[in-house]
Amino acid sequence: MIQVLGSRQRAFTLIELLVVISLIGLLSSVVLATVNSAKIKARDARKQADLTEILTTFQRYWLDNNSMPTNPFATEWCAVGVGTCAQELNSPNYFKNGFPVSPLPVDPYYYFNSSVAQPNMPNGYGLAGVHLEKNVWNPSSQGSICVDNNGGAGTNNLQYYCFVFVK
C-alpha cells in the first residue's frame, strides 16, 4: 500500500453532521410556525374588515328601505349570500362585485335580524358575525363576542366576532 506523506484528508464526523441537520430542522420548524400564525392573523383581519363592510351595507339598506334584508330563517342565523339570505344586497346599490367571501369557506359571514324591542333599540336590532380562527377580539375595534343559546352564529359551540346594528 502506498502512503502519501503529509496529506491527511479532513472530513466531518457523523456527530457534527447530525448536529447541523438537527439545527436546520429546528430553525425551519420555527419559521413554519411563524408563517402559519401570520396567515391566520391575516385571515382574521380580512374577516373583521369584511364584517365592517357588511355592517355598513346593512345599515345603508335599512336607511333606504326601512326594513332589513331577507333572512329565510326568521328566528335563526343565516349565512350571508347563501340561498336567499340577504340577496337584496347583491346589487349595484350595495355590493357591486357580489358579497364579501370569507377566506375560509367553512367560516361564512352570518346575519341575524330581530324585531324584538330592546333597551335603546325600540325597532329591534341586527347582528353580523363571523368566527375568528384565533378567537381573539381586538379591544380597539367595535366588535364583541356574540353567543346565542345555540352557542353562537351557526351550529357549533364557537364564539363569534359580531357587530350589532340598531334599527
Secondary structure by P-SEA (a helix, b strand, c coil): ccccccbbbbbbcaaaaaaaaaaaaaaaaaaaaaaaaaaaaaaaaaaaaaaaaaaaaaaaaaaaccccccccccccccccccccccccccccccccccccccccccccbbbbbbccccccccccbbbbbbbbccccccccccbbbbbcccccccccccccccccccc
